[in-house]
Amino acid sequence: MTTLPSISTQPGAVLVGAGIMSATLAVLLKELQPDLEIVLLEGRDGPAQESSNGWNNAGTGHAALCELNYTSPRPDGTVDISRALKVNTQFDLSRQLWTSLVREGSIPAPDSFIHPVPHISFVHGADNVAFLRKRHAAMSAHHCFAGMEYTEDPVELAAWMPLVMEGRDPGEPVAATRMTQGTDVDYGALTTMLIAHLQTLPGFRVAYGREVRDVQRSGDRWTVVADVKSGGRETLSGKFVFLGAGGGALPLLQKSGISEAKGYGGFPVSGLWLRCDNPSLAERHDAKVYGKASVGAPPMSVPHLDSRVIDGKRALLFGPYAGFSTKFLKNGSVADLFLSVKSDNIGPLLAAGRDNWDLTKYLIGQVVQSEAQRFAALLEYFPNAKSSDWELAVAGQRVQVIMPDKKKGGVLQFGTEVVASADGSIVAVLGASPGASVAVAMMLDIIGRCFKGELPGWTPRLKELIPSYGRSIADDADLCRQVRADTAAGLKLADTVSA
Ligand SMILES: Cc1cc2nc3c(=O)[nH]c(=O)nc-3n(C[C@H](O)[C@H](O)[C@H](O)COP(=O)(O)OP(=O)(O)OC[C@H]3O[C@@H](n4cnc5c(N)ncnc54)[C@H](O)[C@@H]3O)c2cc1C
């Protein structure tokens, strides 16, 4: 057994996984209680090497400005925008925290991780055009989506997204909505900067090459055991444990033995992108263009053609193409899925399999896709694309949550789930969507659940960091305008904010 010099073996908090979730929680906790000792354990040799890495996710600042899956048609023909509003205002919390951290000098210039990029929803076919028109009417009537533009005019569409419109059949009905306030976020760069900032603070230590193998309750603390890459084992005892291990969170949650985790399972969905680094094409596409999902496709597999800015360079990303792998992490083991099957979750897993036949068919179709079929999907969004400009890249791995359900036995869930022990001493984040964009909202939720006693004393600082904290941007139009103008200025997105 080895111990690291200068790392307390009895910290107040042990966080597992150096992705955006742990980084965000650690920053918030250190802001709220500077003397809290935190140890962050990561299996890899550095931060943000799984889903939070810039190339492993799409970098969309999900604010429901273009993702069609956040709205749904109601039986009476109207469009339900409630989910879109929730995601939209959750992203405002992220923008506010990032703005405060930039202003306080905790993280460097905002253009090292966030860039303004218009968000476009694009559809073709008469039925889809009719839906988008109604959706636009419902959304643009709400102050949170004020300024959303709609057009069916091919000339205007070509100005918004030339690559998408060039070479397209002029007889086909097409339509799009556009929000110029959208963003592209390099969550890998952000995670790295947050952890670099944390490392300057007393009482924070990050230890890489520490693969956590076991988490066990002992009295009012948790014993966390990690394999050390360079050899040996390390044991820590934490009062609070956060399992921010992405796809690795479910196995650790199961090890903890808490009753709240009973029945949870995971279903891995892998992903592929087509990536284009040709600067002349990247310069001609300044948008994230989201389309409609195919039948059975999981919501996060909606195809989109994205402008990306990573390490100061522009690129294009198309996809994701879904796939199936039994690994829970991109760098995981093929045994992950099998090892996660326990007596308490086999029922929910089988029930979810039975009720998601469309998804199974969709995944099989994706897995057996040829290169030409993949390219054909790109041509729907970029009719003049040339295969020589594009290369295949492996995206991050997502583990969709399977939850126990009294009626159905088990349900497959596409969102994110926070599972905490009743006393709030251990908590895990499962699932993947909307993901990194709403990390701040999720970590505030966790703080509310796990630090109830401390919260009243922490609230004034929370209000400094996140001025809308405790108020509803969705209900208060003035607050919404104020927060957006302030964060647009703070994050240098000002030129994209509509009146
Ligand atoms: C294809 C794809 C596209 C996406 N697109 C978007 C998008 O456009 N916008 C958006 O907001 N979100 C998006 N997401 C979701 C987003 O990437 C994730 O929600 C987010 O990055 C999860 O962060 P995390 O910190 O929980 O996990 P991760 O970033 O995966 O970090 C988990 C860390 O835990 C470590 N770890 C795991 N097990 C252990 C262990 N036992 N011991 C020690 N360390 C361990 C891993 O090595 C890893 O570093 C996308 C995800 C994917 C896969």
PDBQT file of the ligand as one rigid body, heavy atoms in Angstrom, charges set to zero:
ROOT
HETATM    1  C1  LIG A 501     -20.885  11.454 -28.120  1.00  0.00    +0.000 C 
HETATM    2  C2  LIG A 501     -21.199  12.415 -27.012  1.00  0.00    +0.000 A 
HETATM    3  C3  LIG A 501     -21.638  13.698 -27.317  1.00  0.00    +0.000 A 
HETATM    4  C4  LIG A 501     -21.956  14.588 -26.282  1.00  0.00    +0.000 A 
HETATM    5  N1  LIG A 501     -22.304  15.867 -26.597  1.00  0.00    +0.000 NA
HETATM    6  C5  LIG A 501     -22.528  16.759 -25.611  1.00  0.00    +0.000 A 
HETATM    7  C6  LIG A 501     -22.782  18.108 -25.931  1.00  0.00    +0.000 A 
HETATM    8  O1  LIG A 501     -22.792  18.497 -27.097  1.00  0.00    +0.000 OA
HETATM    9  N2  LIG A 501     -23.016  18.970 -24.917  1.00  0.00    +0.000 N 
HETATM   10  C7  LIG A 501     -23.009  18.569 -23.610  1.00  0.00    +0.000 A 
HETATM   11  O2  LIG A 501     -23.237  19.393 -22.745  1.00  0.00    +0.000 OA
HETATM   12  N3  LIG A 501     -22.744  17.284 -23.277  1.00  0.00    +0.000 NA
HETATM   13  C8  LIG A 501     -22.496  16.377 -24.240  1.00  0.00    +0.000 A 
HETATM   14  N4  LIG A 501     -22.207  15.079 -23.929  1.00  0.00    +0.000 N 
HETATM   15  C9  LIG A 501     -22.275  14.657 -22.523  1.00  0.00    +0.000 C 
HETATM   16  C10 LIG A 501     -21.051  15.087 -21.745  1.00  0.00    +0.000 C 
HETATM   17  O3  LIG A 501     -19.888  14.825 -22.485  1.00  0.00    +0.000 OA
HETATM   18  C11 LIG A 501     -21.030  14.330 -20.421  1.00  0.00    +0.000 C 
HETATM   19  O4  LIG A 501     -22.275  14.452 -19.774  1.00  0.00    +0.000 OA
HETATM   20  C12 LIG A 501     -19.980  14.858 -19.475  1.00  0.00    +0.000 C 
HETATM   21  O5  LIG A 501     -18.746  15.030 -20.115  1.00  0.00    +0.000 OA
HETATM   22  C13 LIG A 501     -19.843  13.888 -18.312  1.00  0.00    +0.000 C 
HETATM   23  O6  LIG A 501     -18.858  14.368 -17.447  1.00  0.00    +0.000 OA
HETATM   24  P1  LIG A 501     -18.370  13.489 -16.247  1.00  0.00    +0.000 P 
HETATM   25  O7  LIG A 501     -17.435  14.325 -15.489  1.00  0.00    +0.000 OA
HETATM   26  O8  LIG A 501     -19.548  12.930 -15.530  1.00  0.00    +0.000 OA
HETATM   27  O9  LIG A 501     -17.694  12.216 -16.926  1.00  0.00    +0.000 OA
HETATM   28  P2  LIG A 501     -16.326  12.026 -17.738  1.00  0.00    +0.000 P 
HETATM   29  O10 LIG A 501     -15.905  13.231 -18.464  1.00  0.00    +0.000 OA
HETATM   30  O11 LIG A 501     -16.498  10.769 -18.522  1.00  0.00    +0.000 OA
HETATM   31  O12 LIG A 501     -15.276  11.821 -16.585  1.00  0.00    +0.000 OA
HETATM   32  C14 LIG A 501     -15.288  10.678 -15.772  1.00  0.00    +0.000 C 
HETATM   33  C15 LIG A 501     -13.882  10.459 -15.277  1.00  0.00    +0.000 C 
HETATM   34  O13 LIG A 501     -13.900   9.439 -14.304  1.00  0.00    +0.000 OA
HETATM   35  C16 LIG A 501     -12.764   8.613 -14.495  1.00  0.00    +0.000 C 
HETATM   36  N5  LIG A 501     -13.060   7.323 -13.885  1.00  0.00    +0.000 N 
HETATM   37  C17 LIG A 501     -13.991   6.416 -14.250  1.00  0.00    +0.000 A 
HETATM   38  N6  LIG A 501     -13.980   5.362 -13.420  1.00  0.00    +0.000 NA
HETATM   39  C18 LIG A 501     -13.022   5.622 -12.504  1.00  0.00    +0.000 A 
HETATM   40  C19 LIG A 501     -12.535   4.907 -11.380  1.00  0.00    +0.000 A 
HETATM   41  N7  LIG A 501     -13.041   3.735 -11.027  1.00  0.00    +0.000 N 
HETATM   42  N8  LIG A 501     -11.525   5.459 -10.663  1.00  0.00    +0.000 NA
HETATM   43  C20 LIG A 501     -10.987   6.660 -10.993  1.00  0.00    +0.000 A 
HETATM   44  N9  LIG A 501     -11.411   7.372 -12.045  1.00  0.00    +0.000 NA
HETATM   45  C21 LIG A 501     -12.428   6.861 -12.790  1.00  0.00    +0.000 A 
HETATM   46  C22 LIG A 501     -12.610   8.558 -16.004  1.00  0.00    +0.000 C 
HETATM   47  O14 LIG A 501     -11.297   8.188 -16.373  1.00  0.00    +0.000 OA
HETATM   48  C23 LIG A 501     -12.947   9.984 -16.387  1.00  0.00    +0.000 C 
HETATM   49  O15 LIG A 501     -11.823  10.822 -16.383  1.00  0.00    +0.000 OA
HETATM   50  C24 LIG A 501     -21.859  14.177 -24.921  1.00  0.00    +0.000 A 
HETATM   51  C25 LIG A 501     -21.378  12.885 -24.622  1.00  0.00    +0.000 A 
HETATM   52  C26 LIG A 501     -21.034  12.019 -25.648  1.00  0.00    +0.000 A 
HETATM   53  C27 LIG A 501     -20.488  10.682 -25.298  1.00  0.00    +0.000 C 
ENDROOT
TORSDOF 0
